[in-house]
Amino acid sequence: MAPTQPRVLIFVCNWNAYEGLDQAGRQHLNLPPEVRTLKVECMGQVGSSMIFKAFEKGADGVMLVGCTPDECHFEFGSRRAAELFEETRELAGLLGISQDRLQFLQVRAGEGAELVASVQGFVDRLAAQADEPLHWQQPDTTMEGAAGS
């Protein structure tokens, strides 16, 4: 039986990151099949609740890909995203989610090949984590789960 590949959700900004994915597609560079992308207007809008919801729904890793600070279309979005990401990493650790399951990447316009390589590297690192289960499970807090105690 083949090992299960990690399921990854990538939040991509509408500007540099999405353009990079589009460019990669035109070059016939593919993301791994278990990777899903979700386009947002600006990475500065992605809060920790959205990231944790991805884990709750079965993601093994979450990546945020936005513009570099000097190319951000909203000027503050890239800096705000970096701040939110660090806060989320700290919360993840408190919740028992390995900080290695989160990645933040800032790309310049036209870096499609680099973006695909970074995503592949992230997926490979997740797959190599043999000491942690790939699919994070919430504890059973239902009445049925408590009945057996």
N, C-alpha and C positions, 0 to 999 in steps of 0.2 A: 504494500500500500504506500503510495507516495505521501511524503510529509505535507501537511497543510501549509499553504502559503499565508503569510500575514495579510490581513485585510487593512487597508490604509485609506483614510480620507484625507484629501488635500484641499484646504481652503486656498483658493487662488484669487488674487486681486484682479479686477477687470482690466488693468492696464499692463504693466510689464510682465507679470506672471502669466496671464492669459495669452498675451501676445507670444510669449516664449513657448507655451504649449502649442499654439497654432503653428508657429514656425517649425517646431519639432515634428509636428504632423506632416507638414509639407516636405520635410526631409525624410519622411518615412521612419522616424524614430518613435518607438512605441513605449508607453508606460506599461509596467507589469499588469496583467489582467485583473488582479485583485485590488487595484488602485481605483478609487473613485474621486472625481474632482467636483468641487462645489464653488462656483464663481460668486464672489461678493464684490460690491462696488469698491470697497476699500478695506484693507486688512485691519485698520484701526477700529472697525465696527465689530470685529469678531471677539466676543467675550468668552470668559472661561465656561459659562454655562453651555455655550454651543459646542465647545471642545469636549466637555464632560458628557454631553448628550451623545456625541459620536462614540465614545467609549461604552456608554450604557447600551447603545444599539449594536454593539459588536465589533467596533473597530479595534484593531490591535495596535495601531499607531495613528497619530494625527500630525500632519505637517501643515504649517502656515507658510505660504509663499507670497511675498509682496514686493513692492518696489524698494529700491535703495532710498535712503533719506533725501539725497539730492535729486532724485527723479520722481518723487511722490507727487501725484497729481493734486493731492489735497494738502500738501505741505507738512501737515502734522501727522498724517495717518501712519506713516512708517515708524515714526518715533513712538506713537501711542501703541502700535502693535507690539513693538519690542517690550514696552513696559507691561502690557497685558500678558504677554507670553511669559515673562519672568514670574509674574504673580501666579499664573496658572501652573507653571512648573512647581512652584513651592506648594501650592494646594494639592497638586497631584501626589507629591511625596507624602503629604499628610494623610491622603486617602489610600495610600498603598499602591498607587500606580507608578511604576518606574518612570523616572524622568527621561529615560532613554526612549520612551515611547512617544515623545513629543519632539518636534523639530521646527525651528524657525529659520527661514531662508529668505534673504533679500536678493533679488536679481535685477540686473540692468536690462534694458530693452535689447532684444536680439540674442539672449543667452539661452536659446532653446535646447541645444545639445547639452549644455552644462546643467540645465534644470532636470532633464531626463536622467542624466548621470547621477545627480544628487538624490533624486527619488529612488533610483535603483539601489544606490548605496544604503539609503534608509531602510528599504524593504529587506535588503540582504542582512543588515545588522539586526533587524527584528527577527528574521528567520533563524539567525544564529544564537539567539537567546534561548538556550535549551533549559535553563533553570527556572524560567517563568512560563506559565501556560500562555499559549498564544491568544486564546479567547478569554478575556476577562469576564468573570461571572460575578453578578451581584449576589450577596448572601440571601438566602430564602427567609424573608421576614413575614411570610403569609401565615395565617392561622394553621394551615396544614403543616407547614414546616415546624411550627412551634409545638404541634400536637405530639410529635414523636419525642419530645424532651422529657 
